[in-house]
Amino acid sequence: MTDSPRKLLATLVALAASLCPLASARADVKMPGIFGNHMVLQRGMNVPVWGKADAGETVVVKVAGQSKSATADAGGKWRVTLDPLDAPAPIEMTVSGKQNVLKFQDVLVGEVWLCSGQSNMSFPLRNASNGADAVRAADRPTVRLFTVGRTTPEQPQDDVGGEWRVCTPESARDFSAVGYFFGLEVQQKLNQPVGLIDASWGGTRAEAWLPRPTFDALHLPYEPQWTQQWLHPKQNPNATKQEPARPHEAPAVLYNGMIAPIAGYAMRGVVWYQGETNTAYPDQYRDVLTALITSWRAAWGEGDFPFLVVQLANLKNTRFWPTLRAAQAQVAREVPNVGLAVTIDIGNPNNIHPTDKQTVGHRLAVAAEKIAYGRDVPFSGPVFKSLDVSDGAAVVHFTHADGGLVAKGELQGFEVAGEDGKFVPARAEIKGETVHVRADGVALPKAVRYGWANDPTCTLYNAANLPAVPFEAKVATSP
């Protein structure tokens, strides 16, 4: 054989060898990263399981005595739905195709919650006010943690970076403090395993967490210079080194990369701590947050799952925070199964990242007790109900005055306005489940507001030690 045929044969052999692994890889059953060792599968509801294989390939999923099969479609996608699970001990799940078997070990069945938002959700446990003690005590084998890898693709993705980890001091120290404290209280109150998925990114607008069609359908007005920053650098002809684009704030990119890949992973609900970056446009936030909740619920296909919102805390030198807090409260009133954790009393006036995350987690957990688990517990502070006038005083009526209204020290935070519409500080007095508000020079009150400032002093609670929700309201006029 001459040199040329030998070289040709060697080339063909090498090519065939190089193609064999690729062919084998294409035949392997694959699953997105949200499925893995140590994961928690949601108890008490149908559990979707999905992945990729060769078109037409049969995939069999076995777990806790169940065996479900599916055939991959023309695009190689397959999906099965497990019947509701209830396993008291760690179990194994196997996923079998024609070429390989995936085994997921140390799997628990329990309560799964998605924790999302911006930097106050990302805020790590080690930096919380009692973080050092919390980290040392974080050997929690029935709590599992998953941190979603950060990415900003232009199109929805089907896989995500990250892995499930057993909760230990090492794995918990950099995990979301709010998520950890919330999940720990849920685990202790229910005596069930808890899986927490942290999909958060600091400095991000809510619009980045929306599906693109949902954002486009809103038709909200924004200033051109604000929307210009949303574009990816290659899409933004005006981007310069002095004024770079911020792709992690662009509409839909965080949904595409961090939510779409896990949408459908069975869970109990969502904890949402975001809004600081949207305070420049507070009037739009009601529609944006409502659209986000609605679109996520549609993506999961679980119905109106619980969605728990952390209302923005107190902070000096900011713009429009009372208006954005009002939008958050309005969504909690109007959208089914939405809870509100008020933090107006536990912020740091000089730091947008207050360190008391345990109280935030507790207030979210009591909301979950009621909304997600149907327990008869106080889950909200006093909420404005109605306003009338009696003997020169504005009389404010509340719901959620569980056990009665309580003032911590002097009752503060109320303002009243008369015919001229100008609000002035007011004296307030608790009478039963109402507060009577009056001020010198305001003979006929027309409006009252409470906690209506960036950094107000608010001292109204109910007997369950839950703070009143800030509000602004007018006296109802006769028809």
PELINUR-V263062 format. One record per residue. N is the residue number from 1. RES is the residue in three letters. SS is DSSP state (@ for helix, = for strand, . for the rest). OMEGA is omega in whole degrees, 0 to 359 (999 if undefined). Layout:
n: (N & N)
res: (RES & RES)
ss: (SS & SS)
omega: (OMEGA & OMEGA)
This chain:
n: (1 & 2 & 3 & 4 & 5 & 6 & 7 & 8 & 9 & 10 & 11 & 12 & 13 & 14 & 15 & 16 & 17 & 18 & 19 & 20 & 21 & 22 & 23 & 24 & 25 & 26 & 27 & 28 & 29 & 30 & 31 & 32 & 33 & 34 & 35 & 36 & 37 & 38 & 39 & 40 & 41 & 42 & 43 & 44 & 45 & 46 & 47 & 48 & 49 & 50 & 51 & 52 & 53 & 54 & 55 & 56 & 57 & 58 & 59 & 60 & 61 & 62 & 63 & 64 & 65 & 66 & 67 & 68 & 69 & 70 & 71 & 72 & 73 & 74 & 75 & 76 & 77 & 78 & 79 & 80 & 81 & 82 & 83 & 84 & 85 & 86 & 87 & 88 & 89 & 90 & 91 & 92 & 93 & 94 & 95 & 96 & 97 & 98 & 99 & 100 & 101 & 102 & 103 & 104 & 105 & 106 & 107 & 108 & 109 & 110 & 111 & 112 & 113 & 114 & 115 & 116 & 117 & 118 & 119 & 120 & 121 & 122 & 123 & 124 & 125 & 126 & 127 & 128 & 129 & 130 & 131 & 132 & 133 & 134 & 135 & 136 & 137 & 138 & 139 & 140 & 141 & 142 & 143 & 144 & 145 & 146 & 147 & 148 & 149 & 150 & 151 & 152 & 153 & 154 & 155 & 156 & 157 & 158 & 159 & 160 & 161 & 162 & 163 & 164 & 165 & 166 & 167 & 168 & 169 & 170 & 171 & 172 & 173 & 174 & 175 & 176 & 177 & 178 & 179 & 180 & 181 & 182 & 183 & 184 & 185 & 186 & 187 & 188 & 189 & 190 & 191 & 192 & 193 & 194 & 195 & 196 & 197 & 198 & 199 & 200 & 201 & 202 & 203 & 204 & 205 & 206 & 207 & 208 & 209 & 210 & 211 & 212 & 213 & 214 & 215 & 216 & 217 & 218 & 219 & 220 & 221 & 222 & 223 & 224 & 225 & 226 & 227 & 228 & 229 & 230 & 231 & 232 & 233 & 234 & 235 & 236 & 237 & 238 & 239 & 240 & 241 & 242 & 243 & 244 & 245 & 246 & 247 & 248 & 249 & 250 & 251 & 252 & 253 & 254 & 255 & 256 & 257 & 258 & 259 & 260 & 261 & 262 & 263 & 264 & 265 & 266 & 267 & 268 & 269 & 270 & 271 & 272 & 273 & 274 & 275 & 276 & 277 & 278 & 279 & 280 & 281 & 282 & 283 & 284 & 285 & 286 & 287 & 288 & 289 & 290 & 291 & 292 & 293 & 294 & 295 & 296 & 297 & 298 & 299 & 300 & 301 & 302 & 303 & 304 & 305 & 306 & 307 & 308 & 309 & 310 & 311 & 312 & 313 & 314 & 315 & 316 & 317 & 318 & 319 & 320 & 321 & 322 & 323 & 324 & 325 & 326 & 327 & 328 & 329 & 330 & 331 & 332 & 333 & 334 & 335 & 336 & 337 & 338 & 339 & 340 & 341 & 342 & 343 & 344 & 345 & 346 & 347 & 348 & 349 & 350 & 351 & 352 & 353 & 354 & 355 & 356 & 357 & 358 & 359 & 360 & 361 & 362 & 363 & 364 & 365 & 366 & 367 & 368 & 369 & 370 & 371 & 372 & 373 & 374 & 375 & 376 & 377 & 378 & 379 & 380 & 381 & 382 & 383 & 384 & 385 & 386 & 387 & 388 & 389 & 390 & 391 & 392 & 393 & 394 & 395 & 396 & 397 & 398 & 399 & 400 & 401 & 402 & 403 & 404 & 405 & 406 & 407 & 408 & 409 & 410 & 411 & 412 & 413 & 414 & 415 & 416 & 417 & 418 & 419 & 420 & 421 & 422 & 423 & 424 & 425 & 426 & 427 & 428 & 429 & 430 & 431 & 432 & 433 & 434 & 435 & 436 & 437 & 438 & 439 & 440 & 441 & 442 & 443 & 444 & 445 & 446 & 447 & 448 & 449 & 450 & 451 & 452 & 453 & 454 & 455 & 456 & 457 & 458 & 459 & 460 & 461 & 462 & 463 & 464 & 465 & 466 & 467 & 468 & 469 & 470 & 471 & 472 & 473 & 474 & 475 & 476 & 477 & 478 & 479)
res: (MET & THR & ASP & SER & PRO & ARG & LYS & LEU & LEU & ALA & THR & LEU & VAL & ALA & LEU & ALA & ALA & SER & LEU & CYS & PRO & LEU & ALA & SER & ALA & ARG & ALA & ASP & VAL & LYS & MET & PRO & GLY & ILE & PHE & GLY & ASN & HIS & MET & VAL & LEU & GLN & ARG & GLY & MET & ASN & VAL & PRO & VAL & TRP & GLY & LYS & ALA & ASP & ALA & GLY & GLU & THR & VAL & VAL & VAL & LYS & VAL & ALA & GLY & GLN & SER & LYS & SER & ALA & THR & ALA & ASP & ALA & GLY & GLY & LYS & TRP & ARG & VAL & THR & LEU & ASP & PRO & LEU & ASP & ALA & PRO & ALA & PRO & ILE & GLU & MET & THR & VAL & SER & GLY & LYS & GLN & ASN & VAL & LEU & LYS & PHE & GLN & ASP & VAL & LEU & VAL & GLY & GLU & VAL & TRP & LEU & CYS & SER & GLY & GLN & SER & ASN & MET & SER & PHE & PRO & LEU & ARG & ASN & ALA & SER & ASN & GLY & ALA & ASP & ALA & VAL & ARG & ALA & ALA & ASP & ARG & PRO & THR & VAL & ARG & LEU & PHE & THR & VAL & GLY & ARG & THR & THR & PRO & GLU & GLN & PRO & GLN & ASP & ASP & VAL & GLY & GLY & GLU & TRP & ARG & VAL & CYS & THR & PRO & GLU & SER & ALA & ARG & ASP & PHE & SER & ALA & VAL & GLY & TYR & PHE & PHE & GLY & LEU & GLU & VAL & GLN & GLN & LYS & LEU & ASN & GLN & PRO & VAL & GLY & LEU & ILE & ASP & ALA & SER & TRP & GLY & GLY & THR & ARG & ALA & GLU & ALA & TRP & LEU & PRO & ARG & PRO & THR & PHE & ASP & ALA & LEU & HIS & LEU & PRO & TYR & GLU & PRO & GLN & TRP & THR & GLN & GLN & TRP & LEU & HIS & PRO & LYS & GLN & ASN & PRO & ASN & ALA & THR & LYS & GLN & GLU & PRO & ALA & ARG & PRO & HIS & GLU & ALA & PRO & ALA & VAL & LEU & TYR & ASN & GLY & MET & ILE & ALA & PRO & ILE & ALA & GLY & TYR & ALA & MET & ARG & GLY & VAL & VAL & TRP & TYR & GLN & GLY & GLU & THR & ASN & THR & ALA & TYR & PRO & ASP & GLN & TYR & ARG & ASP & VAL & LEU & THR & ALA & LEU & ILE & THR & SER & TRP & ARG & ALA & ALA & TRP & GLY & GLU & GLY & ASP & PHE & PRO & PHE & LEU & VAL & VAL & GLN & LEU & ALA & ASN & LEU & LYS & ASN & THR & ARG & PHE & TRP & PRO & THR & LEU & ARG & ALA & ALA & GLN & ALA & GLN & VAL & ALA & ARG & GLU & VAL & PRO & ASN & VAL & GLY & LEU & ALA & VAL & THR & ILE & ASP & ILE & GLY & ASN & PRO & ASN & ASN & ILE & HIS & PRO & THR & ASP & LYS & GLN & THR & VAL & GLY & HIS & ARG & LEU & ALA & VAL & ALA & ALA & GLU & LYS & ILE & ALA & TYR & GLY & ARG & ASP & VAL & PRO & PHE & SER & GLY & PRO & VAL & PHE & LYS & SER & LEU & ASP & VAL & SER & ASP & GLY & ALA & ALA & VAL & VAL & HIS & PHE & THR & HIS & ALA & ASP & GLY & GLY & LEU & VAL & ALA & LYS & GLY & GLU & LEU & GLN & GLY & PHE & GLU & VAL & ALA & GLY & GLU & ASP & GLY & LYS & PHE & VAL & PRO & ALA & ARG & ALA & GLU & ILE & LYS & GLY & GLU & THR & VAL & HIS & VAL & ARG & ALA & ASP & GLY & VAL & ALA & LEU & PRO & LYS & ALA & VAL & ARG & TYR & GLY & TRP & ALA & ASN & ASP & PRO & THR & CYS & THR & LEU & TYR & ASN & ALA & ALA & ASN & LEU & PRO & ALA & VAL & PRO & PHE & GLU & ALA & LYS & VAL & ALA & THR & SER & PRO)
ss: (. & . & @ & @ & @ & @ & @ & @ & @ & @ & @ & @ & @ & @ & @ & @ & @ & @ & @ & @ & @ & @ & @ & @ & @ & @ & @ & . & . & = & . & . & . & . & . & . & . & . & . & = & = & = & = & . & . & . & = & = & = & = & = & = & . & . & . & . & . & = & = & = & = & = & = & . & . & = & = & = & = & = & = & . & . & . & . & . & = & = & = & = & = & = & . & . & = & . & . & . & . & . & = & = & = & = & = & = & . & . & . & . & = & = & = & = & = & = & = & = & = & = & = & = & = & = & = & = & = & . & @ & @ & @ & @ & . & = & @ & @ & @ & . & . & . & @ & @ & @ & @ & @ & @ & . & . & . & = & = & = & = & = & = & = & = & . & . & . & . & . & . & . & . & . & . & . & . & . & . & . & . & = & = & = & = & . & @ & @ & @ & @ & . & . & . & = & @ & @ & @ & @ & @ & @ & @ & @ & @ & @ & @ & @ & @ & @ & . & . & = & = & = & = & = & = & = & = & . & . & . & . & . & @ & @ & @ & @ & . & . & @ & @ & @ & @ & @ & @ & @ & . & . & . & . & . & @ & @ & @ & @ & @ & . & . & . & . & @ & @ & @ & . & . & . & . & . & . & . & . & . & . & . & @ & @ & @ & . & . & . & @ & @ & @ & @ & @ & @ & @ & @ & @ & @ & . & . & . & . & . & . & = & = & = & = & = & . & . & @ & @ & @ & @ & @ & @ & @ & @ & @ & @ & @ & @ & @ & @ & @ & @ & @ & @ & @ & @ & @ & @ & @ & @ & @ & . & . & . & . & . & = & = & = & = & = & . & . & . & . & . & . & . & . & . & . & @ & @ & @ & @ & @ & @ & @ & @ & @ & @ & @ & @ & @ & @ & . & . & . & = & = & = & = & . & . & . & . & . & . & = & . & . & = & . & . & . & . & . & @ & @ & @ & @ & @ & @ & @ & @ & @ & @ & @ & @ & @ & @ & @ & . & . & . & . & . & . & . & . & . & . & . & = & = & = & = & = & = & = & = & . & . & = & = & = & = & = & = & = & . & . & . & . & . & = & = & = & . & . & . & . & . & . & = & = & = & = & . & . & . & . & . & = & = & = & . & = & = & = & = & = & . & . & = & = & = & = & = & . & . & . & . & . & . & . & . & = & = & = & = & . & . & . & . & . & . & . & . & . & = & = & = & . & . & . & . & = & . & . & . & = & = & = & = & . & . & . & . & .)
omega: (180 & 182 & 184 & 177 & 179 & 180 & 180 & 180 & 180 & 179 & 180 & 178 & 180 & 180 & 179 & 179 & 181 & 182 & 183 & 178 & 180 & 179 & 179 & 181 & 180 & 183 & 182 & 169 & 180 & 179 & 180 & 187 & 180 & 174 & 181 & 173 & 176 & 182 & 172 & 174 & 184 & 179 & 169 & 176 & 177 & 185 & 176 & 175 & 186 & 179 & 182 & 176 & 174 & 175 & 180 & 181 & 176 & 180 & 182 & 178 & 179 & 178 & 174 & 177 & 178 & 173 & 181 & 180 & 178 & 177 & 180 & 181 & 184 & 178 & 179 & 181 & 176 & 183 & 171 & 177 & 179 & 172 & 181 & 184 & 173 & 183 & 185 & 185 & 177 & 183 & 177 & 174 & 176 & 178 & 189 & 171 & 183 & 185 & 187 & 176 & 175 & 178 & 177 & 187 & 179 & 179 & 178 & 173 & 184 & 184 & 181 & 178 & 174 & 180 & 188 & 180 & 182 & 197 & 179 & 170 & 179 & 184 & 189 & 181 & 183 & 181 & 178 & 186 & 175 & 188 & 182 & 179 & 181 & 179 & 180 & 183 & 190 & 171 & 185 & 187 & 179 & 171 & 182 & 188 & 176 & 176 & 182 & 178 & 184 & 180 & 186 & 181 & 180 & 180 & 179 & 182 & 179 & 177 & 186 & 176 & 179 & 178 & 175 & 179 & 173 & 182 & 176 & 176 & 181 & 183 & 184 & 191 & 180 & 178 & 179 & 179 & 178 & 179 & 182 & 182 & 176 & 183 & 180 & 179 & 176 & 181 & 182 & 182 & 182 & 186 & 179 & 172 & 180 & 173 & 182 & 178 & 180 & 175 & 185 & 180 & 182 & 175 & 183 & 176 & 179 & 181 & 179 & 182 & 178 & 167 & 184 & 178 & 178 & 178 & 182 & 182 & 183 & 179 & 181 & 178 & 174 & 177 & 182 & 183 & 179 & 181 & 179 & 181 & 181 & 188 & 172 & 181 & 182 & 177 & 189 & 182 & 183 & 181 & 178 & 177 & 180 & 182 & 185 & 172 & 178 & 188 & 180 & 176 & 182 & 179 & 170 & 189 & 180 & 171 & 182 & 188 & 190 & 180 & 181 & 182 & 182 & 181 & 183 & 175 & 190 & 182 & 178 & 182 & 186 & 168 & 190 & 178 & 184 & 177 & 182 & 182 & 178 & 186 & 175 & 180 & 185 & 183 & 179 & 192 & 178 & 181 & 181 & 182 & 177 & 179 & 179 & 180 & 182 & 183 & 177 & 178 & 178 & 181 & 181 & 180 & 179 & 186 & 184 & 180 & 181 & 179 & 187 & 188 & 172 & 177 & 185 & 180 & 178 & 181 & 178 & 170 & 178 & 180 & 166 & 181 & 177 & 181 & 179 & 175 & 179 & 177 & 178 & 179 & 180 & 177 & 179 & 178 & 192 & 186 & 182 & 173 & 174 & 178 & 182 & 174 & 182 & 180 & 185 & 185 & 187 & 177 & 173 & 184 & 185 & 183 & 181 & 180 & 177 & 188 & 178 & 179 & 180 & 178 & 176 & 179 & 179 & 182 & 173 & 182 & 179 & 174 & 178 & 178 & 182 & 189 & 184 & 189 & 171 & 179 & 182 & 182 & 172 & 185 & 181 & 170 & 180 & 180 & 179 & 178 & 182 & 184 & 172 & 185 & 178 & 176 & 176 & 180 & 171 & 183 & 183 & 178 & 184 & 161 & 180 & 174 & 188 & 181 & 181 & 176 & 184 & 172 & 174 & 187 & 178 & 179 & 184 & 175 & 183 & 172 & 180 & 178 & 177 & 182 & 183 & 177 & 181 & 181 & 177 & 177 & 186 & 171 & 182 & 182 & 178 & 174 & 183 & 178 & 176 & 173 & 178 & 187 & 178 & 179 & 176 & 178 & 177 & 184 & 182 & 181 & 178 & 182 & 178 & 170 & 183 & 179 & 187 & 178 & 178 & 183 & 183 & 169 & 185 & 186 & 181 & 180 & 165 & 184 & 176 & 178 & 176 & 187 & 178 & 178 & 176 & 181 & 170 & 184 & 178 & 175 & 180 & 179 & 180 & 180 & 999)
